[in-house]
């Protein structure tokens, strides 16, 4: 069973398809809205949400998109732990700050006496 790509993508999804950074894609979406569609990434507003039409992405690519759905909609890659390596036996040492307390001086006032 093949997965159908959605008709509209979020701006971060479209950025991954276009191989742009997320911030640059948002800048281009703003430019599209500011110039009345003359420049930038085409976006369609749905209330407060902005979506990029698949048809526009296909027009930019010059043909249909051939992407796996998980590539287009996947989150940023995560780093998987290396299971071949044993875990580190000792956690890293915790950095301590020097004490702000000063050493008592002989002429300091004592509130409590310990005799």
Residue pairs with C-beta under 8 A, 6 or more apart in sequence:
3 68
3 69
4 69
5 54
5 65
5 67
5 69
5 72
6 54
6 73
7 53
7 54
7 55
8 44
8 51
8 52
8 53
8 54
9 17
9 51
9 52
9 54
9 57
9 72
10 51
10 52
11 22
11 25
11 26
11 29
11 41
11 43
11 50
11 51
11 52
12 22
12 25
13 52
13 72
13 73
14 25
14 41
14 52
14 57
15 21
15 22
15 24
15 25
16 71
16 72
16 74
17 57
17 65
17 67
17 72
18 25
18 41
18 57
18 60
20 28
25 41
28 39
28 40
28 41
29 40
29 41
29 43
29 50
29 52
30 40
31 39
31 40
31 41
32 39
32 40
32 41
32 42
32 43
33 40
33 43
34 40
41 52
41 56
42 52
42 53
42 56
43 50
43 51
43 52
44 50
44 51
44 52
44 53
54 65
57 65
58 64
58 65
65 72
